[in-house]
Amino acid sequence: MQTNRNSLQIGHNFINLSSLPEAAQQELLTFYEFLLFKYQRRKKGSAQGKKAILKEIFQEAEGKLPVDYSFNREEIHGR
């Protein structure tokens, strides 16, 4: 990828930004930053992070199940 102040070349594609108004150029930059964030490589510890988030969510949940509660899948899906 080659760049200068008003143009961008990726492979055989060339984009000339100078033909766009300043507001459109800023919008493209903002969208590019969004894409960088969205597609950033996930760290190996991200699964641990998800587990920590879920643990916090369940700790905040209120209510207790009765001691003799049993989950009956057949009953849940019965029509």
N, C-alpha and C positions, 0 to 999 in steps of 0.2 A: 504494500500500500504506500503510495507516494502522495504527499500533500504539499501545498503551498497555501498562502493566505486565502485565496479565493477559489481553489479547485481541489479536487480529490480524485485520485485514480486508484481503482482496485481491479487488478487483473487487466482486462481489456476495456473495462467500463470507466468512463470519465465523466465527472460531474463538475460543472462550472457554477459555483455558488454566486459569483458576482452578478449574474443576471437576475437574482432574486432580491426582493426588498430586505432591508435589515431585519425586520420582524420575522420574515420567513426563514432567514439564516439562523436566527436565534431559536426558532421553533425546531429546526432540524438538529441543532446542537443539543437542545433539551431532549429530543426524542432519542438521539444517539446515546446520551448519558443514561436514559431509561433502559435502552437495549443492553448497554454494558452491565447495568445492575441486574437485569432480568436473566441474562445468560452467563453471568459470572460462574466460574467453576466452583462447585460446592466442595467444602473441606470435608475430610473424612470424618470429622467430629460432628457433622451436621445431624447424624442419626441420634447422637447423644443429646444434642440440643433439642431435637424434637421430643425425645423422651422426657427431658427436663420440663419442657413446656406443658406436655400432657400431665405430668405429675403435679405441676402447679394448678392446672385446671381442675383436676380431680380433688385436690386438697381444698379448693375453694367451694366445691359443691357441698350443698347442705342436705341433710336428711340421712336416715339410717334405714337399712333393710331389716325386717324382722329376723330374728335368729333362725327360725325354721323356714325361711324363704327359699324356694327352689325355682329355677328358671325352667319353664316348660316350653320348648321350641314349638311343639305341635300345637299347643294352645294359642301361642302368639300368632301363628300363621293360619289357624283355622278360620274358615269363612262361615 
